[in-house]
Amino acid sequence: MLDTCPAVHPPWVATLNATLEPLQDAILKTPVVEDAAQNRLEKHRIQEFLVAFYPIIRDFPSWLQILLDRSPDDGRGFFEDNIRVERRHGAMWRAMGDGFGVPQERFHEPEPSPLEVEIFHEFLTATCQDAPFGWAVSATNYAIEGMAQKISEKALRGLSKNAKIGHKGRWWLEEHAKYDDEHPVQALEIVKRCVERGECVDAVTHAAFQSLALMREAMVAAYTDGIRGD
């Protein structure tokens, strides 16, 4: 996945990345990412997606706070820095909503989410609270943050040409495309230390795989639900 220095990784990391690669490809081929990359997003569908997926963006700092509270001393700096970054991302997501004409009150007044988004949200909450620490970091920081960067890079191929949404409409994507690449690399080091302390390799691999599988289902449902209101 973000295997920048394979010589320093134990062999199981290559297996982890090979396990995640098909799901990463599947996420990059979801309709919302493909439409963004081709600059052909339909207004109603992307509006519904941005609102439906917002709880994931909104609550990400809260999940990181849970992990900070659970973290060994050698991981606390990562979570403290990451939380500071992630706290800005909710505003960036709402600015993207502005770019696509989403009334701001829709982000502040709870709306029912597709079941798949609720399941993904519940998985992340439960994992951060109750799963072994390496499992939770693998699911949250390694899998999701690494995927956010890949999504942003592909989406910007098309949306960088979209004059209507402007810079603020691309703010979240540009932030993740440029700056989010370090977080998964740092998270992997935390996961590696957890494995060295006795956590199961199969468990941290399954956690990342399950997280991406649920993320894909949530993204498809959040964007497809927009069709139902057409």
Summary of the structure (lengths in Angstrom):
residues: 230
radius of gyration: 17.1
end to end distance: 37.0
largest distance: 52.4
contacts: 769
relative contact order: 0.19
helix: 80%
strand: 0%
